[in-house]
Amino acid sequence: MSTEETIKDIVIRIVRCEGKEITHSTTWDDMRADSLDVVQVLSALEDTFDIEISDEQAKGLNSFGDLVEHVEDCLKEA
C-alpha cells in the first residue's frame, strides 16, 4: 500500500467520508471534517509513520494533497 493510500484510509476511517470523493484538492471543509477530526487524523499519521507534525505545520495542511506532500517530505527527511 502506498503512502497516499495509507493516508486516505486513515482519513476515511476518522472523518467517515467516501474515498472516491477525496482528491489532492479536497479540503477539510469538503470532507466535512471538524477540528477534532483533523487532530485525530494528524495524530494517527504521526503514530503510523513515526513522524511529528507541529501545530504550525498543521495550519498549512489545508487539502488532502498538502497532507500527502507533508507526510512524504517527513519520510524523506527521516
mmCIF file of the N, C-alpha and C atoms, coordinates in Angstrom:
data_MODEL
# 
_entry.id   MODEL 
# 
loop_
_atom_site.group_PDB 
_atom_site.id 
_atom_site.type_symbol 
_atom_site.label_atom_id 
_atom_site.label_alt_id 
_atom_site.label_comp_id 
_atom_site.label_asym_id 
_atom_site.label_entity_id 
_atom_site.label_seq_id 
_atom_site.pdbx_PDB_ins_code 
_atom_site.Cartn_x 
_atom_site.Cartn_y 
_atom_site.Cartn_z 
_atom_site.occupancy 
_atom_site.B_iso_or_equiv 
_atom_site.pdbx_formal_charge 
_atom_site.auth_seq_id 
_atom_site.auth_comp_id 
_atom_site.auth_asym_id 
_atom_site.auth_atom_id 
_atom_site.pdbx_PDB_model_num 
ATOM 1   N N  . MET A 1 1  ? 0.847   -1.181 0.000  1.00 0.00 ? 1  MET A N  1 
ATOM 2   C CA . MET A 1 1  ? 0.000   0.000  0.000  1.00 0.00 ? 1  MET A CA 1 
ATOM 3   C C  . MET A 1 1  ? 0.893   1.245  0.000  1.00 0.00 ? 1  MET A C  1 
ATOM 4   N N  . SER A 1 2  ? 0.572   2.197  -0.848 1.00 0.00 ? 2  SER A N  1 
ATOM 5   C CA . SER A 1 2  ? 1.374   3.413  -0.956 1.00 0.00 ? 2  SER A CA 1 
ATOM 6   C C  . SER A 1 2  ? 1.110   4.333  0.240  1.00 0.00 ? 2  SER A C  1 
ATOM 7   N N  . THR A 1 3  ? 1.988   5.284  0.414  1.00 0.00 ? 3  THR A N  1 
ATOM 8   C CA . THR A 1 3  ? 1.816   6.268  1.477  1.00 0.00 ? 3  THR A CA 1 
ATOM 9   C C  . THR A 1 3  ? 0.494   6.998  1.309  1.00 0.00 ? 3  THR A C  1 
ATOM 10  N N  . GLU A 1 4  ? 0.187   7.401  0.082  1.00 0.00 ? 4  GLU A N  1 
ATOM 11  C CA . GLU A 1 4  ? -1.054  8.123  -0.171 1.00 0.00 ? 4  GLU A CA 1 
ATOM 12  C C  . GLU A 1 4  ? -2.282  7.275  0.170  1.00 0.00 ? 4  GLU A C  1 
ATOM 13  N N  . GLU A 1 5  ? -2.252  5.995  -0.193 1.00 0.00 ? 5  GLU A N  1 
ATOM 14  C CA . GLU A 1 5  ? -3.377  5.111  0.111  1.00 0.00 ? 5  GLU A CA 1 
ATOM 15  C C  . GLU A 1 5  ? -3.551  4.937  1.616  1.00 0.00 ? 5  GLU A C  1 
ATOM 16  N N  . THR A 1 6  ? -2.435  4.827  2.337  1.00 0.00 ? 6  THR A N  1 
ATOM 17  C CA . THR A 1 6  ? -2.493  4.698  3.791  1.00 0.00 ? 6  THR A CA 1 
ATOM 18  C C  . THR A 1 6  ? -3.100  5.943  4.411  1.00 0.00 ? 6  THR A C  1 
ATOM 19  N N  . ILE A 1 7  ? -2.672  7.113  3.945  1.00 0.00 ? 7  ILE A N  1 
ATOM 20  C CA . ILE A 1 7  ? -3.210  8.381  4.453  1.00 0.00 ? 7  ILE A CA 1 
ATOM 21  C C  . ILE A 1 7  ? -4.708  8.459  4.157  1.00 0.00 ? 7  ILE A C  1 
ATOM 22  N N  . LYS A 1 8  ? -5.091  8.085  2.948  1.00 0.00 ? 8  LYS A N  1 
ATOM 23  C CA . LYS A 1 8  ? -6.506  8.131  2.560  1.00 0.00 ? 8  LYS A CA 1 
ATOM 24  C C  . LYS A 1 8  ? -7.337  7.205  3.450  1.00 0.00 ? 8  LYS A C  1 
ATOM 25  N N  . ASP A 1 9  ? -6.812  6.009  3.734  1.00 0.00 ? 9  ASP A N  1 
ATOM 26  C CA . ASP A 1 9  ? -7.523  5.076  4.604  1.00 0.00 ? 9  ASP A CA 1 
ATOM 27  C C  . ASP A 1 9  ? -7.735  5.661  5.996  1.00 0.00 ? 9  ASP A C  1 
ATOM 28  N N  . ILE A 1 10 ? -6.715  6.322  6.514  1.00 0.00 ? 10 ILE A N  1 
ATOM 29  C CA . ILE A 1 10 ? -6.820  6.952  7.840  1.00 0.00 ? 10 ILE A CA 1 
ATOM 30  C C  . ILE A 1 10 ? -7.868  8.051  7.813  1.00 0.00 ? 10 ILE A C  1 
ATOM 31  N N  . VAL A 1 11 ? -7.816  8.899  6.801  1.00 0.00 ? 11 VAL A N  1 
ATOM 32  C CA . VAL A 1 11 ? -8.778  9.996  6.690  1.00 0.00 ? 11 VAL A CA 1 
ATOM 33  C C  . VAL A 1 11 ? -10.203 9.453  6.591  1.00 0.00 ? 11 VAL A C  1 
ATOM 34  N N  . ILE A 1 12 ? -10.406 8.455  5.742  1.00 0.00 ? 12 ILE A N  1 
ATOM 35  C CA . ILE A 1 12 ? -11.740 7.876  5.562  1.00 0.00 ? 12 ILE A CA 1 
ATOM 36  C C  . ILE A 1 12 ? -12.258 7.287  6.876  1.00 0.00 ? 12 ILE A C  1 
ATOM 37  N N  . ARG A 1 13 ? -11.391 6.585  7.588  1.00 0.00 ? 13 ARG A N  1 
ATOM 38  C CA . ARG A 1 13 ? -11.794 5.945  8.845  1.00 0.00 ? 13 ARG A CA 1 
ATOM 39  C C  . ARG A 1 13 ? -12.191 6.975  9.900  1.00 0.00 ? 13 ARG A C  1 
ATOM 40  N N  . ILE A 1 14 ? -11.429 8.041  10.009 1.00 0.00 ? 14 ILE A N  1 
ATOM 41  C CA . ILE A 1 14 ? -11.668 9.026  11.070 1.00 0.00 ? 14 ILE A CA 1 
ATOM 42  C C  . ILE A 1 14 ? -12.762 10.017 10.685 1.00 0.00 ? 14 ILE A C  1 
ATOM 43  N N  . VAL A 1 15 ? -12.704 10.513 9.476  1.00 0.00 ? 15 VAL A N  1 
ATOM 44  C CA . VAL A 1 15 ? -13.655 11.546 9.052  1.00 0.00 ? 15 VAL A CA 1 
ATOM 45  C C  . VAL A 1 15 ? -14.965 10.922 8.564  1.00 0.00 ? 15 VAL A C  1 
ATOM 46  N N  . ARG A 1 16 ? -14.913 9.649  8.235  1.00 0.00 ? 16 ARG A N  1 
ATOM 47  C CA . ARG A 1 16 ? -16.094 8.924  7.738  1.00 0.00 ? 16 ARG A CA 1 
ATOM 48  C C  . ARG A 1 16 ? -16.637 9.545  6.450  1.00 0.00 ? 16 ARG A C  1 
ATOM 49  N N  . CYS A 1 17 ? -15.740 9.704  5.500  1.00 0.00 ? 17 CYS A N  1 
ATOM 50  C CA . CYS A 1 17 ? -16.138 10.229 4.196  1.00 0.00 ? 17 CYS A CA 1 
ATOM 51  C C  . CYS A 1 17 ? -15.813 9.178  3.143  1.00 0.00 ? 17 CYS A C  1 
ATOM 52  N N  . GLU A 1 18 ? -16.372 9.330  2.004  1.00 0.00 ? 18 GLU A N  1 
ATOM 53  C CA . GLU A 1 18 ? -16.153 8.378  0.922  1.00 0.00 ? 18 GLU A CA 1 
ATOM 54  C C  . GLU A 1 18 ? -14.787 8.592  0.276  1.00 0.00 ? 18 GLU A C  1 
ATOM 55  N N  . GLY A 1 19 ? -14.060 7.512  0.053  1.00 0.00 ? 19 GLY A N  1 
ATOM 56  C CA . GLY A 1 19 ? -12.737 7.592  -0.541 1.00 0.00 ? 19 GLY A CA 1 
ATOM 57  C C  . GLY A 1 19 ? -12.730 8.156  -1.945 1.00 0.00 ? 19 GLY A C  1 
ATOM 58  N N  . LYS A 1 20 ? -13.773 7.860  -2.720 1.00 0.00 ? 20 LYS A N  1 
ATOM 59  C CA . LYS A 1 20 ? -13.803 8.347  -4.099 1.00 0.00 ? 20 LYS A CA 1 
ATOM 60  C C  . LYS A 1 20 ? -13.965 9.858  -4.158 1.00 0.00 ? 20 LYS A C  1 
ATOM 61  N N  . GLU A 1 21 ? -14.404 10.468 -3.064 1.00 0.00 ? 21 GLU A N  1 
ATOM 62  C CA . GLU A 1 21 ? -14.567 11.914 -3.010 1.00 0.00 ? 21 GLU A CA 1 
ATOM 63  C C  . GLU A 1 21 ? -13.248 12.635 -2.740 1.00 0.00 ? 21 GLU A C  1 
ATOM 64  N N  . ILE A 1 22 ? -12.248 11.909 -2.297 1.00 0.00 ? 22 ILE A N  1 
ATOM 65  C CA . ILE A 1 22 ? -11.001 12.538 -1.878 1.00 0.00 ? 22 ILE A CA 1 
ATOM 66  C C  . ILE A 1 22 ? -10.016 12.599 -3.035 1.00 0.00 ? 22 ILE A C  1 
ATOM 67  N N  . THR A 1 23 ? -9.636  13.821 -3.404 1.00 0.00 ? 23 THR A N  1 
ATOM 68  C CA . THR A 1 23 ? -8.602  14.059 -4.404 1.00 0.00 ? 23 THR A CA 1 
ATOM 69  C C  . THR A 1 23 ? -7.553  14.967 -3.763 1.00 0.00 ? 23 THR A C  1 
ATOM 70  N N  . HIS A 1 24 ? -6.506  15.270 -4.493 1.00 0.00 ? 24 HIS A N  1 
ATOM 71  C CA . HIS A 1 24 ? -5.457  16.125 -3.927 1.00 0.00 ? 24 HIS A CA 1 
ATOM 72  C C  . HIS A 1 24 ? -5.970  17.518 -3.574 1.00 0.00 ? 24 HIS A C  1 
ATOM 73  N N  . SER A 1 25 ? -7.013  17.966 -4.246 1.00 0.00 ? 25 SER A N  1 
ATOM 74  C CA . SER A 1 25 ? -7.524  19.314 -3.969 1.00 0.00 ? 25 SER A CA 1 
ATOM 75  C C  . SER A 1 25 ? -8.648  19.320 -2.930 1.00 0.00 ? 25 SER A C  1 
ATOM 76  N N  . THR A 1 26 ? -9.037  18.151 -2.430 1.00 0.00 ? 26 THR A N  1 
ATOM 77  C CA . THR A 1 26 ? -10.105 18.072 -1.433 1.00 0.00 ? 26 THR A CA 1 
ATOM 78  C C  . THR A 1 26 ? -9.638  18.707 -0.120 1.00 0.00 ? 26 THR A C  1 
ATOM 79  N N  . THR A 1 27 ? -10.444 19.627 0.396  1.00 0.00 ? 27 THR A N  1 
ATOM 80  C CA . THR A 1 27 ? -10.111 20.298 1.661  1.00 0.00 ? 27 THR A CA 1 
ATOM 81  C C  . THR A 1 27 ? -10.824 19.625 2.827  1.00 0.00 ? 27 THR A C  1 
ATOM 82  N N  . TRP A 1 28 ? -10.425 20.014 4.035  1.00 0.00 ? 28 TRP A N  1 
ATOM 83  C CA . TRP A 1 28 ? -11.101 19.517 5.237  1.00 0.00 ? 28 TRP A CA 1 
ATOM 84  C C  . TRP A 1 28 ? -12.580 19.884 5.190  1.00 0.00 ? 28 TRP A C  1 
ATOM 85  N N  . ASP A 1 29 ? -12.878 21.100 4.739  1.00 0.00 ? 29 ASP A N  1 
ATOM 86  C CA . ASP A 1 29 ? -14.277 21.526 4.641  1.00 0.00 ? 29 ASP A CA 1 
ATOM 87  C C  . ASP A 1 29 ? -15.046 20.650 3.661  1.00 0.00 ? 29 ASP A C  1 
ATOM 88  N N  . ASP A 1 30 ? -14.417 20.309 2.534  1.00 0.00 ? 30 ASP A N  1 
ATOM 89  C CA . ASP A 1 30 ? -15.059 19.439 1.553  1.00 0.00 ? 30 ASP A CA 1 
ATOM 90  C C  . ASP A 1 30 ? -15.423 18.083 2.175  1.00 0.00 ? 30 ASP A C  1 
ATOM 91  N N  . MET A 1 31 ? -14.562 17.614 3.076  1.00 0.00 ? 31 MET A N  1 
ATOM 92  C CA . MET A 1 31 ? -14.785 16.323 3.734  1.00 0.00 ? 31 MET A CA 1 
ATOM 93  C C  . MET A 1 31 ? -15.713 16.455 4.946  1.00 0.00 ? 31 MET A C  1 
ATOM 94  N N  . ARG A 1 32 ? -16.092 17.688 5.259  1.00 0.00 ? 32 ARG A N  1 
ATOM 95  C CA . ARG A 1 32 ? -16.916 17.986 6.434  1.00 0.00 ? 32 ARG A CA 1 
ATOM 96  C C  . ARG A 1 32 ? -16.234 17.539 7.726  1.00 0.00 ? 32 ARG A C  1 
ATOM 97  N N  . ALA A 1 33 ? -14.933 17.740 7.780  1.00 0.00 ? 33 ALA A N  1 
ATOM 98  C CA . ALA A 1 33 ? -14.153 17.385 8.959  1.00 0.00 ? 33 ALA A CA 1 
ATOM 99  C C  . ALA A 1 33 ? -14.148 18.550 9.934  1.00 0.00 ? 33 ALA A C  1 
ATOM 100 N N  . ASP A 1 34 ? -14.383 18.253 11.206 1.00 0.00 ? 34 ASP A N  1 
ATOM 101 C CA . ASP A 1 34 ? -14.295 19.306 12.213 1.00 0.00 ? 34 ASP A CA 1 
ATOM 102 C C  . ASP A 1 34 ? -12.884 19.307 12.799 1.00 0.00 ? 34 ASP A C  1 
ATOM 103 N N  . SER A 1 35 ? -12.626 20.221 13.710 1.00 0.00 ? 35 SER A N  1 
ATOM 104 C CA . SER A 1 35 ? -11.267 20.369 14.251 1.00 0.00 ? 35 SER A CA 1 
ATOM 105 C C  . SER A 1 35 ? -10.812 19.114 14.990 1.00 0.00 ? 35 SER A C  1 
ATOM 106 N N  . LEU A 1 36 ? -11.733 18.426 15.656 1.00 0.00 ? 36 LEU A N  1 
ATOM 107 C CA . LEU A 1 36 ? -11.369 17.189 16.342 1.00 0.00 ? 36 LEU A CA 1 
ATOM 108 C C  . LEU A 1 36 ? -10.961 16.111 15.335 1.00 0.00 ? 36 LEU A C  1 
ATOM 109 N N  . ASP A 1 37 ? -11.676 16.019 14.221 1.00 0.00 ? 37 ASP A N  1 
ATOM 110 C CA . ASP A 1 37 ? -11.310 15.072 13.161 1.00 0.00 ? 37 ASP A CA 1 
ATOM 111 C C  . ASP A 1 37 ? -9.892  15.339 12.672 1.00 0.00 ? 37 ASP A C  1 
ATOM 112 N N  . VAL A 1 38 ? -9.590  16.598 12.449 1.00 0.00 ? 38 VAL A N  1 
ATOM 113 C CA . VAL A 1 38 ? -8.263  16.972 11.936 1.00 0.00 ? 38 VAL A CA 1 
ATOM 114 C C  . VAL A 1 38 ? -7.183  16.564 12.932 1.00 0.00 ? 38 VAL A C  1 
ATOM 115 N N  . VAL A 1 39 ? -7.402  16.856 14.203 1.00 0.00 ? 39 VAL A N  1 
ATOM 116 C CA . VAL A 1 39 ? -6.420  16.491 15.237 1.00 0.00 ? 39 VAL A CA 1 
ATOM 117 C C  . VAL A 1 39 ? -6.237  14.974 15.284 1.00 0.00 ? 39 VAL A C  1 
ATOM 118 N N  . GLN A 1 40 ? -7.336  14.236 15.193 1.00 0.00 ? 40 GLN A N  1 
ATOM 119 C CA . GLN A 1 40 ? -7.249  12.773 15.227 1.00 0.00 ? 40 GLN A CA 1 
ATOM 120 C C  . GLN A 1 40 ? -6.521  12.226 14.002 1.00 0.00 ? 40 GLN A C  1 
ATOM 121 N N  . VAL A 1 41 ? -6.770  12.804 12.838 1.00 0.00 ? 41 VAL A N  1 
ATOM 122 C CA . VAL A 1 41 ? -6.065  12.373 11.621 1.00 0.00 ? 41 VAL A CA 1 
ATOM 123 C C  . VAL A 1 41 ? -4.570  12.638 11.768 1.00 0.00 ? 41 VAL A C  1 
ATOM 124 N N  . LEU A 1 42 ? -4.208  13.826 12.207 1.00 0.00 ? 42 LEU A N  1 
ATOM 125 C CA . LEU A 1 42 ? -2.789  14.167 12.352 1.00 0.00 ? 42 LEU A CA 1 
ATOM 126 C C  . LEU A 1 42 ? -2.113  13.263 13.373 1.00 0.00 ? 42 LEU A C  1 
ATOM 127 N N  . SER A 1 43 ? -2.791  12.982 14.467 1.00 0.00 ? 43 SER A N  1 
ATOM 128 C CA . SER A 1 43 ? -2.239  12.095 15.492 1.00 0.00 ? 43 SER A CA 1 
ATOM 129 C C  . SER A 1 43 ? -2.049  10.681 14.940 1.00 0.00 ? 43 SER A C  1 
ATOM 130 N N  . ALA A 1 44 ? -3.022  10.195 14.191 1.00 0.00 ? 44 ALA A N  1 
ATOM 131 C CA . ALA A 1 44 ? -2.915  8.865  13.588 1.00 0.00 ? 44 ALA A CA 1 
ATOM 132 C C  . ALA A 1 44 ? -1.769  8.808  12.583 1.00 0.00 ? 44 ALA A C  1 
ATOM 133 N N  . LEU A 1 45 ? -1.589  9.884  11.831 1.00 0.00 ? 45 LEU A N  1 
ATOM 134 C CA . LEU A 1 45 ? -0.478  9.927  10.872 1.00 0.00 ? 45 LEU A CA 1 
ATOM 135 C C  . LEU A 1 45 ? 0.860   9.917  11.598 1.00 0.00 ? 45 LEU A C  1 
ATOM 136 N N  . GLU A 1 46 ? 0.953   10.668 12.686 1.00 0.00 ? 46 GLU A N  1 
ATOM 137 C CA . GLU A 1 46 ? 2.193   10.685 13.470 1.00 0.00 ? 46 GLU A CA 1 
ATOM 138 C C  . GLU A 1 46 ? 2.514   9.285  13.982 1.00 0.00 ? 46 GLU A C  1 
ATOM 139 N N  . ASP A 1 47 ? 1.509   8.590  14.493 1.00 0.00 ? 47 ASP A N  1 
ATOM 140 C CA . ASP A 1 47 ? 1.713   7.240  15.022 1.00 0.00 ? 47 ASP A CA 1 
ATOM 141 C C  . ASP A 1 47 ? 2.049   6.249  13.910 1.00 0.00 ? 47 ASP A C  1 
ATOM 142 N N  . THR A 1 48 ? 1.327   6.316  12.814 1.00 0.00 ? 48 THR A N  1 
ATOM 143 C CA . THR A 1 48 ? 1.502   5.366  11.715 1.00 0.00 ? 48 THR A CA 1 
ATOM 144 C C  . THR A 1 48 ? 2.861   5.499  11.049 1.00 0.00 ? 48 THR A C  1 
ATOM 145 N N  . PHE A 1 49 ? 3.277   6.742  10.806 1.00 0.00 ? 49 PHE A N  1 
ATOM 146 C CA . PHE A 1 49 ? 4.516   6.972  10.055 1.00 0.00 ? 49 PHE A CA 1 
ATOM 147 C C  . PHE A 1 49 ? 5.699   7.357  10.939 1.00 0.00 ? 49 PHE A C  1 
ATOM 148 N N  . ASP A 1 50 ? 5.477   7.403  12.260 1.00 0.00 ? 50 ASP A N  1 
ATOM 149 C CA . ASP A 1 50 ? 6.528   7.777  13.209 1.00 0.00 ? 50 ASP A CA 1 
ATOM 150 C C  . ASP A 1 50 ? 7.160   9.121  12.839 1.00 0.00 ? 50 ASP A C  1 
ATOM 151 N N  . ILE A 1 51 ? 6.285   10.116 12.668 1.00 0.00 ? 51 ILE A N  1 
ATOM 152 C CA . ILE A 1 51 ? 6.717   11.474 12.344 1.00 0.00 ? 51 ILE A CA 1 
ATOM 153 C C  . ILE A 1 51 ? 6.092   12.426 13.351 1.00 0.00 ? 51 ILE A C  1 
ATOM 154 N N  . GLU A 1 52 ? 6.529   13.680 13.320 1.00 0.00 ? 52 GLU A N  1 
ATOM 155 C CA . GLU A 1 52 ? 5.925   14.714 14.150 1.00 0.00 ? 52 GLU A CA 1 
ATOM 156 C C  . GLU A 1 52 ? 5.409   15.826 13.253 1.00 0.00 ? 52 GLU A C  1 
ATOM 157 N N  . ILE A 1 53 ? 4.199   16.280 13.536 1.00 0.00 ? 53 ILE A N  1 
ATOM 158 C CA . ILE A 1 53 ? 3.601   17.388 12.801 1.00 0.00 ? 53 ILE A CA 1 
ATOM 159 C C  . ILE A 1 53 ? 3.310   18.483 13.816 1.00 0.00 ? 53 ILE A C  1 
ATOM 160 N N  . SER A 1 54 ? 4.045   19.584 13.725 1.00 0.00 ? 54 SER A N  1 
ATOM 161 C CA . SER A 1 54 ? 3.862   20.676 14.685 1.00 0.00 ? 54 SER A CA 1 
ATOM 162 C C  . SER A 1 54 ? 2.551   21.407 14.412 1.00 0.00 ? 54 SER A C  1 
ATOM 163 N N  . ASP A 1 55 ? 2.091   22.153 15.397 1.00 0.00 ? 55 ASP A N  1 
ATOM 164 C CA . ASP A 1 55 ? 0.871   22.944 15.232 1.00 0.00 ? 55 ASP A CA 1 
ATOM 165 C C  . ASP A 1 55 ? 1.030   23.924 14.074 1.00 0.00 ? 55 ASP A C  1 
ATOM 166 N N  . GLU A 1 56 ? 2.211   24.491 13.944 1.00 0.00 ? 56 GLU A N  1 
ATOM 167 C CA . GLU A 1 56 ? 2.480   25.450 12.871 1.00 0.00 ? 56 GLU A CA 1 
ATOM 168 C C  . GLU A 1 56 ? 2.390   24.774 11.506 1.00 0.00 ? 56 GLU A C  1 
ATOM 169 N N  . GLN A 1 57 ? 2.971   23.584 11.396 1.00 0.00 ? 57 GLN A N  1 
ATOM 170 C CA . GLN A 1 57 ? 2.892   22.838 10.139 1.00 0.00 ? 57 GLN A CA 1 
ATOM 171 C C  . GLN A 1 57 ? 1.449   22.453 9.836  1.00 0.00 ? 57 GLN A C  1 
ATOM 172 N N  . ALA A 1 58 ? 0.718   22.047 10.857 1.00 0.00 ? 58 ALA A N  1 
ATOM 173 C CA . ALA A 1 58 ? -0.670  21.600 10.684 1.00 0.00 ? 58 ALA A CA 1 
ATOM 174 C C  . ALA A 1 58 ? -1.548  22.715 10.106 1.00 0.00 ? 58 ALA A C  1 
ATOM 175 N N  . LYS A 1 59 ? -1.249  23.950 10.458 1.00 0.00 ? 59 LYS A N  1 
ATOM 176 C CA . LYS A 1 59 ? -2.033  25.081 9.952  1.00 0.00 ? 59 LYS A CA 1 
ATOM 177 C C  . LYS A 1 59 ? -1.944  25.211 8.438  1.00 0.00 ? 59 LYS A C  1 
ATOM 178 N N  . GLY A 1 60 ? -0.864  24.723 7.850  1.00 0.00 ? 60 GLY A N  1 
ATOM 179 C CA . GLY A 1 60 ? -0.674  24.819 6.408  1.00 0.00 ? 60 GLY A CA 1 
ATOM 180 C C  . GLY A 1 60 ? -1.205  23.626 5.629  1.00 0.00 ? 60 GLY A C  1 
ATOM 181 N N  . LEU A 1 61 ? -1.752  22.650 6.340  1.00 0.00 ? 61 LEU A N  1 
ATOM 182 C CA . LEU A 1 61 ? -2.238  21.435 5.684  1.00 0.00 ? 61 LEU A CA 1 
ATOM 183 C C  . LEU A 1 61 ? -3.738  21.565 5.449  1.00 0.00 ? 61 LEU A C  1 
ATOM 184 N N  . ASN A 1 62 ? -4.083  22.252 4.374  1.00 0.00 ? 62 ASN A N  1 
ATOM 185 C CA . ASN A 1 62 ? -5.486  22.587 4.112  1.00 0.00 ? 62 ASN A CA 1 
ATOM 186 C C  . ASN A 1 62 ? -6.186  21.636 3.159  1.00 0.00 ? 62 ASN A C  1 
ATOM 187 N N  . SER A 1 63 ? -5.421  20.852 2.407  1.00 0.00 ? 63 SER A N  1 
ATOM 188 C CA . SER A 1 63 ? -6.034  19.921 1.456  1.00 0.00 ? 63 SER A CA 1 
ATOM 189 C C  . SER A 1 63 ? -5.410  18.541 1.632  1.00 0.00 ? 63 SER A C  1 
ATOM 190 N N  . PHE A 1 64 ? -6.057  17.558 1.048  1.00 0.00 ? 64 PHE A N  1 
ATOM 191 C CA . PHE A 1 64 ? -5.524  16.197 1.115  1.00 0.00 ? 64 PHE A CA 1 
ATOM 192 C C  . PHE A 1 64 ? -4.140  16.147 0.454  1.00 0.00 ? 64 PHE A C  1 
ATOM 193 N N  . GLY A 1 65 ? -3.975  16.875 -0.635 1.00 0.00 ? 65 GLY A N  1 
ATOM 194 C CA . GLY A 1 65 ? -2.675  16.922 -1.306 1.00 0.00 ? 65 GLY A CA 1 
ATOM 195 C C  . GLY A 1 65 ? -1.592  17.505 -0.419 1.00 0.00 ? 65 GLY A C  1 
ATOM 196 N N  . ASP A 1 66 ? -1.928  18.555 0.338  1.00 0.00 ? 66 ASP A N  1 
ATOM 197 C CA . ASP A 1 66 ? -0.969  19.141 1.285  1.00 0.00 ? 66 ASP A CA 1 
ATOM 198 C C  . ASP A 1 66 ? -0.540  18.097 2.311  1.00 0.00 ? 66 ASP A C  1 
ATOM 199 N N  . LEU A 1 67 ? -1.509  17.340 2.781  1.00 0.00 ? 67 LEU A N  1 
ATOM 200 C CA . LEU A 1 67 ? -1.253  16.316 3.795  1.00 0.00 ? 67 LEU A CA 1 
ATOM 201 C C  . LEU A 1 67 ? -0.311  15.242 3.255  1.00 0.00 ? 67 LEU A C  1 
ATOM 202 N N  . VAL A 1 68 ? -0.607  14.744 2.072  1.00 0.00 ? 68 VAL A N  1 
ATOM 203 C CA . VAL A 1 68 ? 0.231   13.706 1.450  1.00 0.00 ? 68 VAL A CA 1 
ATOM 204 C C  . VAL A 1 68 ? 1.648   14.235 1.231  1.00 0.00 ? 68 VAL A C  1 
ATOM 205 N N  . GLU A 1 69 ? 1.745   15.423 0.691  1.00 0.00 ? 69 GLU A N  1 
ATOM 206 C CA . GLU A 1 69 ? 3.061   16.010 0.415  1.00 0.00 ? 69 GLU A CA 1 
ATOM 207 C C  . GLU A 1 69 ? 3.874   16.177 1.699  1.00 0.00 ? 69 GLU A C  1 
ATOM 208 N N  . HIS A 1 70 ? 3.220   16.647 2.748  1.00 0.00 ? 70 HIS A N  1 
ATOM 209 C CA . HIS A 1 70 ? 3.932   16.861 4.014  1.00 0.00 ? 70 HIS A CA 1 
ATOM 210 C C  . HIS A 1 70 ? 4.430   15.538 4.595  1.00 0.00 ? 70 HIS A C  1 
ATOM 211 N N  . VAL A 1 71 ? 3.581   14.528 4.619  1.00 0.00 ? 71 VAL A N  1 
ATOM 212 C CA . VAL A 1 71 ? 3.984   13.234 5.168  1.00 0.00 ? 71 VAL A CA 1 
ATOM 213 C C  . VAL A 1 71 ? 5.140   12.652 4.335  1.00 0.00 ? 71 VAL A C  1 
ATOM 214 N N  . GLU A 1 72 ? 5.034   12.726 3.020  1.00 0.00 ? 72 GLU A N  1 
ATOM 215 C CA . GLU A 1 72 ? 6.108   12.206 2.165  1.00 0.00 ? 72 GLU A CA 1 
ATOM 216 C C  . GLU A 1 72 ? 7.406   12.962 2.389  1.00 0.00 ? 72 GLU A C  1 
ATOM 217 N N  . ASP A 1 73 ? 7.328   14.280 2.577  1.00 0.00 ? 73 ASP A N  1 
ATOM 218 C CA . ASP A 1 73 ? 8.533   15.072 2.866  1.00 0.00 ? 73 ASP A CA 1 
ATOM 219 C C  . ASP A 1 73 ? 9.140   14.647 4.197  1.00 0.00 ? 73 ASP A C  1 
ATOM 220 N N  . CYS A 1 74 ? 8.317   14.426 5.208  1.00 0.00 ? 74 CYS A N  1 
ATOM 221 C CA . CYS A 1 74 ? 8.804   13.987 6.525  1.00 0.00 ? 74 CYS A CA 1 
ATOM 222 C C  . CYS A 1 74 ? 9.493   12.635 6.412  1.00 0.00 ? 74 CYS A C  1 
ATOM 223 N N  . LEU A 1 75 ? 8.930   11.744 5.622  1.00 0.00 ? 75 LEU A N  1 
ATOM 224 C CA . LEU A 1 75 ? 9.518   10.412 5.464  1.00 0.00 ? 75 LEU A CA 1 
ATOM 225 C C  . LEU A 1 75 ? 10.857  10.479 4.735  1.00 0.00 ? 75 LEU A C  1 
ATOM 226 N N  . LYS A 1 76 ? 11.005  11.404 3.805  1.00 0.00 ? 76 LYS A N  1 
ATOM 227 C CA . LYS A 1 76 ? 12.272  11.573 3.090  1.00 0.00 ? 76 LYS A CA 1 
ATOM 228 C C  . LYS A 1 76 ? 13.364  12.067 4.027  1.00 0.00 ? 76 LYS A C  1 
ATOM 229 N N  . GLU A 1 77 ? 12.982  12.915 4.981  1.00 0.00 ? 77 GLU A N  1 
ATOM 230 C CA . GLU A 1 77 ? 13.947  13.501 5.912  1.00 0.00 ? 77 GLU A CA 1 
ATOM 231 C C  . GLU A 1 77 ? 14.393  12.511 6.979  1.00 0.00 ? 77 GLU A C  1 
ATOM 232 N N  . ALA A 1 78 ? 13.597  11.492 7.215  1.00 0.00 ? 78 ALA A N  1 
ATOM 233 C CA . ALA A 1 78 ? 13.900  10.533 8.297  1.00 0.00 ? 78 ALA A CA 1 
ATOM 234 C C  . ALA A 1 78 ? 15.036  9.610  7.939  1.00 0.00 ? 78 ALA A C  1 
# 
